[in-house]
Amino acid sequence: MSKIAIIGATGRAGSQLLEEALRRGHSLVAIARDPSTLHGREGVTTKALDAKDGAALQAAVSGCDAVLSAAHFSTLEPQAIIEPVKRAGVKRLLVVGGAGSLLLPSGQRVIDSPDFPEAYKAEANGGVRFLEALRQESVLDWTFLSPSAEFVEGERKGHYTLGKDHLLIDTEGRSWISFADHAIAMLDELEKPAHSRTRFTVGY
């Protein structure tokens, strides 16, 4: 059992990370602006803070074995997460990534495709910056787990397909993964590291 901090623990991705981690018996520090919905959960310590507050974030994750970040990229620069985690002495950082930096069969990045939705570009560009920052990181043992193109609410199937840098597309031509099954892949990686200091992706 590990002590894990989850940044963005009340969001769609973060809440599923929390549920999966609890299912496996880990103790959690749930970090969110308003974690009140998690008060009273056994095995969960809540920390109400804005992740832009570096000192508060450092204090919140101190003593944890790993940090899982499900923070939105469009509202935070990479170092807002990376530096407090390093200062706290936590060696392991696992990040809920984006699909925008994945490659299409043509070799083109998803974000650079002509039909990439304008509404998602700020978040996708933030994800690209975060991955680039991690690739320059020499201290942290980091992992960046990109979901498929569709990252959706849905049932916990309990299975998934792994990929590296290319977008995964199923036999019906769809690229998708539920938040719940993405969380399974993330906790599998936490417990049995296979993608240290690299990015990988998950889909059906």
Buried (B, 14 or more C-beta within 10 A) or exposed (E): EBBBBBBBBBBEBBBBBBBBBBEBEBBBBBBBEEBEEBEEBEEBBBBBBEBEEBEBBBBBBBEBBBBBBBBBBBEBBBEBBBBBBBBBEBBBBBBBBBBBBBBBEEEEBBBEEEEBEEEBEEBBBBBBBBBEBBEEBEEBBBBBBBBBBBBEEBEBEEEBBBBEEEBBBEEEEEBBBBBBBBBBBBBBBBEEEEBEBEBBBBBB
